[in-house]
Amino acid sequence: MSCPATVLDNYCRTQGGCEGKMVVADDNDAALHLKNICRQILLADSSIRFAGIANKMGKMVASEFREGVKPLLTDEEVEGSAVKSVLRMKTREDYESRLGRAVYTFTLYEKVKRASIPLMHGDYALLLMSFDNYARHEEIILGKVLPLLKKHRLISSSE
């Protein structure tokens, strides 16, 4: 998928495209690019309800819901959840030397599945996702989402 037809599109065109690189021309361009990544994730599978990227402080810097999805959490609850998710992922680093780096974490709720994927980027900490309960989340994450994150250099290519 190419960059959206916006100011970012013009920037990407002057830079030889934005596929496969994290574009950070300025805050607005970066935000548009991250929103585009969230949209690409939603398009990867019809069972993905939500995709959002949180920075190192847990603030959501980009997010998108699948069209027609009724959010189960308020915006404030999503923000609070992002902060807690970033903190939880940070505590997992204590065990990386023995267990290896976390690839993703997963929680099954009665109404939804949620996953967090740690990002290897200086400014962005996590990709937060939710899925319909019937989703084959592991297959989607490993086969569709991780390759997309690698393409955009948000995770290392050794995943």
HUBELGI-V767970 format. One record per backbone hydrogen bond with DSSP energy under -1.0 kcal/mol. NH is the residue of the N-H (numbers start at 0). CO is the residue of the C=O. Records with the same first field share a line. If there is no record, write none. Layout:
NH = CO  CO
//
This chain:
5 = 3
9 = 5
10 = 6
11 = 7
12 = 8
13 = 9
14 = 10
15 = 12
16 = 11
20 = 17
29 = 25
30 = 26
31 = 27
32 = 28
33 = 29
34 = 30
35 = 31
36 = 32
37 = 33
38 = 34
39 = 35
40 = 36
41 = 37
42 = 38
47 = 44
48 = 129
49 = 129
50 = 63
51 = 127
52 = 61
53 = 125
54 = 58
55 = 122
57 = 54
60 = 52
61 = 52
63 = 50
65 = 48
68 = 65
77 = 73
78 = 74
79 = 75
80 = 76
81 = 77
82 = 78
83 = 79
84 = 80
85 = 81
86 = 82
87 = 83
88 = 84
89 = 85
90 = 86
91 = 87
92 = 89
93 = 90
94 = 91
95 = 92
97 = 94
98 = 94
99 = 95
104 = 115
106 = 113
108 = 111
112 = 130
113 = 106
114 = 128
115 = 104
116 = 126
118 = 124
119 = 153
124 = 53
125 = 53
126 = 116
127 = 51
128 = 114
129 = 49
130 = 112
131 = 46
134 = 131
136 = 134
139 = 135
140 = 136
141 = 137
142 = 138
143 = 139
144 = 139
145 = 140
147 = 143
148 = 144
149 = 145
150 = 146
151 = 147
152 = 149
153 = 148
158 = 155
//
